[in-house]
Amino acid sequence: MANFALKVIRLGFSALQAVSPRLAGRAAFLLFCRTPSPRPKGKKAKAAHAAGEARLAGAERFVLRLAGGAKAHAYRLNGGAIGQRKRYLVTHGWGSSAVYMADLISMLAATGAEVVALDFPGHGRAGGRFLHMGLAVEAIAAAGERFGTLDAVIGHSFGGAALMVSAAGLIPDATPASCERLVLIGAPSEMAWLFTDFGWMIGLRPAAQAALENEVHRVSGRRLEDFDVGNTAGIIGSPVLVIHAEDDKEVSPAHARRYGAAGKSVRLVWANGFGHRRIVGAAPVLGAIAAFLAGDADEEADESIKKDAEIIPFFELPARRAAL
């Protein structure tokens, strides 16, 4: 947020929480869930968006209608083809969309798989400016109902966390994502830190902060602390590939280490030098994902990594300063 806008917001919340911490918490939750404008800003973002749109121009497009009038949008490549093929679901991060995942989507489609890529509510072509974890998980469930059984799911950042929340069945009344393999790219393992940081940024005092966090339970049926999927990765019954960069400045690599320590079914790959955003299109990362989805994993090596509770990278990528 711009400094002036943040000062105004802090002043507003200071006044509101003095009158009613509960109302301040509800207002803070609405602000927390407000998504950025889908219009790209800046030369690099506009170029990336245009390139992604061009690569997805031939994809089928679908509207997925959710409860309460919300909508998600889905792209599908290789849909309706004759013959047996894999089906993959791709989810994006907060403030992103499927077009920014076009390199990954294109790589997956080139394997011959049917690929479904979501735009969550408030993002891309879905419309609106509102999203929370419950809606994201509902969108994932709607994609499964519309397109059928998923062989693998691949998610970046918030989208990866949403896939884990879905796979763990944490949202009541939302059908859990059932798949053979999961890939998490730069994904957080829990959400409490986001609410703590947000509350601090807008100047919430303890009572209003508690009211903000209680809104999570009101809209999702789960307490904020329930959305800790770090350990879940090891018990959902499917192999999980976790890819993260130690130079990620948006989601701490500590989240990847938590996932990596969850169990022997979790494989941790460090993609150092690619940060939080470039990682989704980096060639070595795409190669690691393709190999994992094809089942080319050394299970014995994975077990030896976990044996001494060490988080040892499967490979180290050289640091480089590639442009966004």
N, C-alpha and C positions, 0 to 999 in steps of 0.2 A: 504494500500500500504506500502511496505517496505520503510524505511526512505530514503535510497539512491535513489530508483526509484522515489519517490515523489520529491526529490530535483531536479533530472534530468527533470522531467515533469514540475516543476515550472519554471526552467530556460528556458525550451523550450517555454512555454507560455508567459513568460516575454518578450522574444525576438519577438515572433510572434505577440503579441498584440501591440507591439511598431510599427510594420510595418502595420498591418491591424487588428483592433479589430474585424471586421466582420469574417475574416478567423479564427481568434483565437476562436471566438464563435462557429463557425461550427466545428472546430476541437475538442473543448471541448464537444460539443454535441455528437459527435461520440464516444469519450472516455466515456462519461456518460452512453451511451447506450451499451457499451461493457459488455457482461455478463461474469461471472466467468466460469472457466473450470468446466464442469459437473462431472469431476472425483472427487470423495470424497477424502478429505485430512484428515489424522489423523485416529487413531485407532477407535475412537467412530463413526466418520462419516462413515468410511468404514463398520463398523458393522451394523449401521443403514441402510445404503444403501443396503447391502446384504440382510438384513432381509426384507426390503420393496420389493426388487425385487422378493424374494421368495414368498411373499404374493400375488404379482400381476402376478405371473408366468402363471396362468391359464386364465388371462384376454385376451379378444380380443384386437387387436391393429390396429390403423387406422392412416393414414397420412392425415392431413388437409392442403391443399395447399392454401396459401394466396397470396395477390397481391405482385408483385415485386419479386416473386420467394421464398419468405419466407415460412416456413412450421411449423405447430404445430403437436404435436403427441397426440393421445388420447388412453386411456385404457377404455375398457367397461366391466363391470361385469353384469351378469344377463340379457344380451341382447338377444332379439329375443324369449324370453319365451312366452308361451301362457298365456293369461289372462291379466286382467287390473292390472297395477302396477304403482307406482310412478317412476319418472325419475329425478335424481339429477345430478348436475354438480359440480365438485370440482376443485378449482384452487389453485395453490401454490404461494409461495412468491419468491422474487428475489433471485437468486442463489440456489433455491431449485428445486424440481421436484415432480412428483406424487408419486414416491417410498417413499419419506419422509413423505407422507400423508397416508401411507398404513393402519395405525391403524384406522383412520377416514373412509377411503374408505371401509375397511372391515366391520366396524360397520354398515355403511349405507347399504352395500350389504346384510348383515345378516338380515335386515328388509324385504328382498325380493324385494327391489327397484332396478331398473336398474340404475347403477351408471357409469357416464362418468367422467374420471379424465384427465385433460389436462396437457401436458408439453408445456409450451409456447415456441415460437421461442427462440433459444439460451439456452435452458434448456433441461435436461434429454435426451430423445431419439429424440427430435425435430431437433437437429443439429444446427449449426451456433453459432455465438457469439454476436448476436445483438438483442436488444429488446427495444421498447418504448411503452408507453401506447396505442397509436393508434394500434400497431400490436397486443397487448394483447386483446384489445376489438374486433379486427377483428377475432382473434382466437376464442373468445367466441361466436361471431356471426356465425362463420363457424361450431362450434359444434352444435348450435341450428338448423342450416340448415341441418346438416348431420343426427342428431339423433332425432330431433323433439322437441315438446313442453316440457319445463322444469317445473317441479313442485316446485323445490327449487334449489338454488345455494348456495354453501358454499365456501368461500375463505379465505385464510390466507395471511396477510400482503399485499404486492403488489397485490396479486391475489384477495383479498377482495376489495381493492380500484378499481381494474379494473372492478369487477362486478358492483360496484356502478356507475362508469362512464358509463358502458354499460347500466345499468337499467335506468339511467337518460337520455340516448340518446344523450350524449355529442359529440360523434364522428360522423361527417357527413358521410352518405353512409354506416354506419354499423348498421345492424338491432339490435335494443336494446334487451337486455335480458328481456324476459317476464316470470315471475314466480310468484307463490303464496307466497313464503317465501324466505328471504335472511338471511344468517348467515355470519357475519364478525368476523374474529378471528385476533386480533392484527393488525388491518388494519388502515392505515393512512386516515385522512379525507380530506387532501389536499396535494399538492406536492411542493409548493413554497419553503418550508424549505429545501427540498432535494437539489434543485438547488442553493439556497443560500449557504448552507454548502459546496456543491461541488465546487462552484466557489471560495469560501474562501480557501478551501483546496489546489487548484491548483494555487492560486494567481491571479485570474482574477481581473482586474480593472473595474470600472463601465461600460465603453463602451463595453468591451468584455463580461461582464456579461449580459448586455442587449442583445447583439447579441446571446449569448447562449440561453437566454429565448425566443428570437424571433424564434429560430429554432423549438420550440415546436409548434408555430402557423404554421410554414411552412410545417411541416410533418403531423400535425393532423387537421389543420383547426380551432383550438381553441387556445386562449391565455392561458398562464400558470395559470393565476388567475381564469380561467373558471373551472379548475379541482379542484374545492372546492365542495366536495359532502357531507360536514357535515350536511347541512340543507336539502339536497335532500333526505336523509334517511326518513324524516318525511312526504314527499309529493309524493313518488312514488306509493303509493296505496297498498303496500304489507307490512305485518309485518316484522320487521327486528330484529334479535337477534345479539347484539354486545357483544363479549366476549374479555376481555382484562385483562392483569395482571398489577397491579400497579408497579411491579418490572420489567416491560418490559424496557430494556435499549436501544432498537433499535427503537421502535415507542412509543413515549410518551403517557402515559395514558390520557393526555389532549385531544387526538384525540377521544378516547372513550367517554369522557365526552361531547365533541361537538356532537357526534352522539346521545348520550343519551338524550341530551336536545333538539333534533330536533323535537320531537313530541311524542304523546302517542302511536303511532304504533311501536316505537323503545323500545326495552327491553335491558337493560344493565346488564351484569353479570360480576362481578369481579372474575377472576381466579388467585388470588394472590399466589405467590410462584412458578409459572410455567414459568415465564419469557416470552421470545418471541418465543422460538422454542419448548420447551417441551409442551407448551400449546396445540399443535395440536393433541397430543396423550394421554393427561391426562384423566384418567377414569372419573372424575367428569365433565370435559368439554364435553366428548363424551356423557355422560348421559344427560346433559343439551341440547345438540343439538338434540339428539333423541327425547326428550320430546317436544321440540319446533316444530320439524317437524311433530310430531304426533298431534300437536294442543293442547297439554296440557299446556296452558298458563292461568294465572289468570289475565284477562283483568282488573278487578276492582282494583286489587292490583297495576297493572301498572299505572292506571289512578291516583291513590292516590300518587304514587311516583312523577308523573309529576306535580301534582297540585301546589305544593309549589316550583317548579323549583329546586328540590333537586335531586341529583344523588345518589340514595340509592341502594346498591347492592342487587340483588335478593338473592344471598347467598355469603358467604365469605368462600373461601377455605383456609385451614390451610397452612401456609408456610412450604415448605419442600425442601430439597436439593436432588432431584432425579437426577440421571445421565442422560445425553443426550442419 
